[in-house]
Amino acid sequence: MDLYFYGHDYKYAAEQMLLTLFPEERPVYPEGEPRPGSDHLVLTLREEGNLLTARARLTVGGKTAEGEDRGPLTDAGLERDRVAQRILKLAFYRAGTALLGKEPPWGALTGVRPVKLPTRDMRAGASREEAKHRLMTEYRVSPGRAELAMDCADASLSAIDSLQPDELSLYIGIPFCPTRCAYCSFVSADVIRTLKLLPPFVELLLEEVDMAAAMLKAQGFFIRTIYIGGGTPTTLSAPQMDALLSRVREKFDLSRCTEFTVEAGRPDTITAEKLAVIRRYGVDRVSVNPQTMEDHVLSAMGRAHTADDIRRAFALVREAGFPCVNMDLIAGLPKDTVEGFCASLDEVIALGPENITVHTLALKKGSRLLGDGSAPVPVLPSAEDVDAMLSYAWNALRSVGQRPYYLYRQKYMSGSFENVGWSVPGWENLYNICMMEELHTILSLGGGGITKLIDPATGHIERLSNPKYPHEYLQSREKLRSIKEKTAAFLAQRKE
């Protein structure tokens, strides 16, 4: 779609709303005036007295609609930017929904973290109902999504109350998988082809653990939660997992660690031997991620296991004595149906995991589902079918006493929906809340990890990225050291 701006250059705000309303369109910025007959948006920003006024004129398929919104004019640069971007989005939103004849479930909210808004409002003194009302009126969020956001905001506020200023969370990334799923754009290393990289990867990861532990001890900070993710961490052998977990236990002060997760993930990598090692070192939460319990859907995804393998893996996890288990499902997978998804969810609920995470399929650049050339692009369930899947999940999970505790959205997500973590009350995963709501610093080690240095007083976040791929990670010892030095300087400043 052709985009024309007058009185501003807020490309990001317009592009985010374009993605929300017209996900198939991509922004184009032509010279001159709009071409007759073209699909285009004219987005204008003007100062009118003590107000900023945004106007949108949108033409799609020969039909035209207009939208307008206003906000207070302020001299503060950052606040003016926020007001300008909000009213430009809302003007575009009003024009777009007038043409489409419907509103997205999250209304005019375009960010990845919709829970931040009501959490911030309630911390500033708003009541729960006031924060929810703002979502529904100012941002046009549907009543169901607004209540979902409020449930997660409640969990976020509880997490904030439990955190101490000298605490952070630790993430360890294992960027290896047995096979690549059709929906995945993170080309983590296929173990069959890169098995030789695992031993040196683990060796350098142990060095990085030593660096990080020494740095935290020197700065007087404590680990509150640990999350080992990937990739698929259980692609490590039992001895390799033992080496990693023993080093973590030996080097870090875990006296305040209240939660330790290993994302076992793929059932075809889970063995009784590995689970015994993981449990021995105090891990109290693992994930077994089926995504679906339908064998033909697993095959279409590129998974090298069956639903029976999932059932076997879950039984092994329970036999190993883990008190908390998470299971993931994805709504919108190729070859899945509403009936198939609902049957998968019913079976997962019957297994009785403490956490169930319901994802919505996101079409990621570089994945086979977007056509990377490796195979024909499959037909996916419609947005209406995905909506039916998610609605069933909401009702089914609430009926068994689970409650939503964190959520996030992604680009190119089917139907502009969301991913939601559900939990039996009392088993909410604190790491997920802290990471997604950016409540405190996340120190990341291993492949693909992103350290987030978060200043709670200002909200400023600095991101420091470890290399994604094993071969890059193995050549990055000095970069890893540099990240620890920058983290140390940040933590030292926090202590002042």
ABEGO torsion letter per residue (X at the ends): XBBBBBGBABAAAAAAAAAAABAABBBBBBBEBBBBGBBBBBBBBBBBEABBBBBBBBBBGGBBBBBBBBBBBBABAAAAAAAAAAAAAAAAAAAAAAAAGBBBAAEABABABAAAAAAAAAAAGBBAAAAAAAAAAAAGBBAAAAAAAAAAAAAAAAAAAABBAABBBBBBBBBBBABBBAABABBBBBAAAAAAAAAAAAAAAAAAAAAAAAAAAAAGBBBABBBBBOEBAAABBAAAAAAAAAAAAAABBAAABABBBBBAEBAAABBAAAAAAAAAAGBABBBBBAGBABAAAAAAAGBABBAAAAAAAAAAAAAAGBABBBBBBBBGBBGBBAAAAAAAAAAAAAAGBABBBBBBBBBBBGBAAAGAGABBBBBBBBAAAAAAAAAAAAAAAAAAGBBBABBBBBBGBBGGBBBBBBBBBGABBAAAAAAAAGABBBBBBEBGBBBBBBBAAAGBBBBBBBBABAAAAAAAAAAAAAAAAAAAAAAAAAAX
